[in-house]
């Protein structure tokens, strides 16, 4: 690792600048691709074609939309804090680009006679650098909500802050097991540690926790609470237009690409070929591994799109409960188990380890089968019901404790004026309001 870091730090300036431009162009092109890809996939899921007018097959639609946003009129609210309002999109977009600088997307190649790794830079704490830049990016959403001078953006910014705090803890805990197995926080070293077996097979629980946390971290459906249009109009970017809104849009999709690339790096072997093809030299050396890396990233982007087109948005209390009461406790228990397994593999042979693990699994299954289910409490028949306090007396309509639907004022009035024998025959004719759909 130290040799790689030294080599990356002593490269010619023109090579570093070329790789920086390559990373920037790659992220922009992937963003344009992902926007159209998402619209086409969701369109197919809903049995419609999606974008099909601009460019070959409609694949230039996102470029046309970006140009349109850049040329539209910019409107700044009168009550906005203008310096912070202008700064917020930059705070959100710039860290999204910086996080990709430590992602290795290929092996060592030759560029104009210079040997260099396909990675902008390598840090001994590269994964922590990605988590830190993601934490800074959320400040852009919080500042955007606060500086807009409006209620709905403020609520969206507060939701975003609580969401990132909740799911960043689970994401960090999910990566601890990867650090234990690889022995490093460097992204290139973690990729090299997966030569024989990808960590998605050895650390499946960490992988599942990370995938759930990365969706919550990027504010994507079904965790898109900060920009829930059914509750907050548009969330933290409600008051933004033109190029500033486009920068928030760009930051969201680049964050999707970054967390997908990090998942590929930590769990799917990075740029390495699949195990059955890794022995073929042509498919594992030179520039071709970049193809494997991009295919794995696109697979994760499809997963994002599939979630958006399949699952409804969660309630906010369900969302927080999942982060604090499920993901974090499971991640802590998994870290203890992984650490114990690593120590056990050093001190015990494989046969003893398998026997001990099987005994633990059998005990857990036996205990879960013997523990009886707790019966649901029954409501006493003579339990008091909450009454509806008439509004004329200064009260509020209170729902009954058993959550049964109270009669509507219209049905009460209709029952009061109906003749005594009307209920025995046919129902009264509906009013025009009831008959209308």
N, C-alpha and C positions, 0 to 999 in steps of 0.2 A: 504493500500500500504506500509506503513512504517513497519508493522509487517512482511510482505513478504520480504522486503528488508533486514530487520534485520536477519530473519531466513536464507536467502540465504548467508548472509555475515558471519554467524557463523557456517557453516556446517563443518564437518570433512574434512581434506585435501584429504583423499582417495576418498571421495564421489565427491568432486569437480573435482579431476583428472579423475575419472571414467566418469562423465558427459562430461568433455572436450573431452575425447577419443571417447565417444559415438557420440558427435556432429561432430567430425572430420570424423569418419568412415561413419556416415550417409551422410555427404556431398559428400564424395568420391564415395560411392555406388550410390547415386542419380545422380552424374555426369556421371558415367559409364552407368547407366540406361538411362539417358536423351539422350546421344549421339546415342545409338542404337535405342531408341524410336523415335528420330527425323528422323533417316535414314529410319526406317521402315514405319513411317507415310507418309513421303514424297514419299517413294516408292509406297505405296498404292495409293496415290493421282495421281501418274504418271503411274499406272497400271503395276507395277513391284514389285517383292517380297522384295527387300532390302537385308540387310545382312542375310544370311541363311547357312553359312558354319561353322563358329567357334562357338563351344558350342551348347547346345540345342536350336534349332531354330535360331541360329546366335546371341544369346544374350551375348556372350563373345567376340564379335568382337571389342568393344571399349577397353577391357582389352588387347587384342592382339595388337591393335594399340598403346596403351600407352606404352607397353613394347618395341615395335618396335621403337617408338620415343626416348625412353630413351637410347637405345643401338645404335642409329645411330651416324655417325660421326658429330662432332661439328665443324662448320666453323665460324670463326670470321672475319669480313671484315677488310682489312688492314687500312682503314681510320676511323675505329670506335674508340670512346672514351671508352676504355676497362672497366674501373671501373664502369662507368655509364651504359654501355652496359650490364654488368653482373648484376648490381643492379636492373635494370628496371623490369625484370620478377618477382623478389621478391616483389617489391613495388606494383605490380599489383595483385599478388596472396594472400599475407598475409592479407590485409584488407578484401578480399572477405570472408575469414574464420572468421575474427573477427566480422563482421557484424551480423553473425548468433548467436552470444553468448547471445543476449538479446531477441531472439524470443522464446516465450512460445509454446511448442509443446505438452503439456499435462497437466492435473491437478496434484494435489498432490498425490504421491504414496509412497509406502513403499519399501525401498531398504536396505536389510540386517538389518531390524529393525529400520532404520532411515527414518523419514518422510521428504520428499523433493518434491519440485515442479519440473516438467519436463521442466526445463529451467536452462541454465548454470548460469546466473545471471540476476537480475532485477535492472534496474536503474530508478530513477525518471525522467530522460530525455532519455529513451531508444530509442525513435524514432529519436531524434536528433543525438544520437550516431551512428545509422545506416546511416543517411545522411552524417555524418562527415566521416565515414570510406569509404563510396562510393566516396566522394570527394577526399580522399587521393589516392584511387585506380587508378584514372585517371592520376595521376602523372606518374605512370608506363608506360602508353601508350605514354605520351608526352616525357618522357625521352628516351623511346625506339626509337621513331621517330627521336629525335635529335641526339642521340649517335650513330646511325647506319652509319652516314657519307654519306647518300644517299638522293636523292631528294624526291623520292616517300614516303619513311617512314616519312620524315619530314612533308610533306603535310598531311599525315594521322594523325600524332600527333597533328598538328595544328587544323585539323578538329575535332579531339576528344575533345580537350580543349574547342573549341567553342560550340560543341554539348552538353557537360556536363553542361557548364555554362547556356546554353539556357534552357535545359529541367529540370535541378535541381531546378531552380526558380519555374517553373510550378508545379513540384512535391511537393515542400515545401508548396506552396500555397494551393494545393489540400488537404493537411493534416491538414490545420488550422481548417477546419470545423469539422474534427474528434476530434481535441483537444477541440473545443467548446462544442461538444455534450458529450464527455466522461469526461471532466474536468480534464484531466491528460495527460502527455506525456509518462507515463509508459505503456509498451506493455501489461503487465498482467492486469492492470486496464482497458485498452481499451477493452480487451477480456471480462472481467467481465461486462463491461457496455453494452455488446450486448446479455445479457441473454434473454431479451424479444424480441428484434428485431435487426436484423443485420443492420449495417450502410449502406450496399449496397442498401437497400430499402429506408432509410431515407435520404441518401446523394448520390443520383445517379450521380449528376454532378461531385462531387469530385471523385467518383469511375472511371468515364470515363476519366477524366483528368489524374488521377494517372496511369491508364492502358496505355494511350498513352505516358505519360512521362517515364514510366518504360521501355518501348520498346526503346525509344530514349536514355535513360540512359545506357542501356546495349549494345548499338551498334548492335542491331539485325535488320534483314530485317523487314520492308522496310527502316529502318533508319541506315543501315550499311555503312554509308559514309566513316568512317575512314579506312575501309579495302575493299573498292570497287575495285574488281579485274579488272573490265572493264576500270577503270581510273588510279588506283594507283598500279597495279600489285598485291599487297597483303596488301598494307597499311602500318601501323606502324610496323608490324612484318615481313616485306619482307626479311630482312637480318638475321632473326633468324632461327636456325635449332635445331634439337635434343631436349634435355630436356627443354631448354629455350623456345622454341616454344610451347612445351606441357604445360608449366606453364601458358602462355597466354591463351591457349585453356582451361585449367582448370579454370582460373580466370573468363573467359567469362561465362562458364556454371554455376559456383557457384554463380556468380552475378545474373544469371537468376533465380536460385533456391531461393536466398535471397530476391529479389524483389517480387517473387511469394509468398514466405512465409510472407513477410510484407503485401502484399495485402490481404492474407487470414486473418492475424491478425487484420488488421484495418477495413476490410469491410465485411468479411464472417464469423465472429464469432470465428476465431482462431480454436482451437481444439474442440470447442463445436459441438455437433451433430445438424443436421438440426432440425428446429422447431418442426416438427411432431414426431421426434424420441427422442427429448431431455428429454421427461418425462420418458423414459425407463431407469431405473437406471443402468442396465448392460451396455448400450451403451453410458453412460455419465460419468462413474466413472472408476477409475483404469487406466489400460494401453490401453484400447480400444479407447479412444479419439485420441490417436496417429494415429490410422487408418484414422479417419476423417480428421485429419490435412494433412496426406500424400496424401489422395485422392484429397483434394482441391488444394494442390500444384501441383499435376500431371495434374489436369484440367487446371491450368494456363500454365504449360509447354506445354500442347497440343495447347493452344492458341498461344504461341510463334511459334510453329512448323507450325501451320495452316497459320499464317501470312507469314512466310517465303515461304511456298509452293504456296501462292495465289497471293500476291501483288508484283509488281515490285518495284525496288529501286526508291526513290524519287530524284528529282533534289535538289541540295544543297540550292538554293534560296527558293524553295518550303518548304524545311525542316525548314529553319530558319524562314520563314514567319509563318508557323504553330505554332512554339514555341513562338515567340515574339508578333505576331499580333492576334493570336487566343486564344491559351491556357492561357496565362498570363492575358489578359483582362477579359476573361470569368471567370477565377479563382477569380480575384479580385471582380467582380460583385457578384459571388456566395457567397463569404465570407460576403459581406455586407448583402445579402439576408438572409443567415443563421443566422447572428447575430441579424438582425431585427426580424426574426421569433422566435428566442429564447427569446428575450425581450417581444415580443408580446404574447407568450404563458404564460409568467409569469403575464402579466397585463390584457389580454383579455381572454374570454372564447373561446371554440373551434368554436362555431357557428359564432361569429363575425370574427374570423380569416379566416374561410372558405369563408364567404361572401366577405371580403376584398380581399383575394387572387383571387377569381373568378372574381371580378370587375377589378382587374389589368390585368388578362389574357384577358378578353374581350376587354379592352381598347387597349392592344397591338395588338390583332388580327384585331381590327377595324382600327387602324392606319396603319398597314401593308397593309390592303386591299385598303385603300383610297389613299395611296401614289403612284403616277404613276411611272412606270418604266422609267428610263432615256434612251432616244433613243441613239443608237450608232451614233457617228459622221460620216457623209458621206464625202468621199474624193472627192474634186472637180475634174471635168473631165480634167481641164487644169492645174492640179498640175504638177510641174516639176518632172521628173523622174531622179533618180541618174544614171549617165552614167558609163559604164565600161571604166576605164582608161587603155590604153594599157600598158602592162608591160614593153615594150621597152622604154617607156617614163618615167620610174621610178615610175609608179603608182601601185595601187593595185586594184584588182577587187572588186568593191563595190556593194552590193546587192541593188536592187531598194527599194524605200521606201514602196511600197505596198506588199513587200515580194513575188512577183511573181518570178518564177524561170527563170533566164536569159538563153538565148540560149547558148549551149556549143560551144566551138571552133570548134569541129568536125562538128556540124550541120551547123555552119556558113560557114566553108570551103566547105562543100558539096553543100550548096545552091549557093555558088559563082561559082562553076565549073559546076553545072547542066545546061543543055540546057534550053532555054526559055520555051518550051512547056512540059517539063518533069513533072511539078507539076500537069498538067491537067489529066494525065493518071494514070499510076501506080507509086508507090514509087520506088526510086532507091534501088538496091540490098544492103543489109546490109554488112558492113565490117566484116572480121573474128572476130574482137574484140567485135563488137556489137552482133554477132550471138552467141558467147560463153556465157554460163550462168554465 
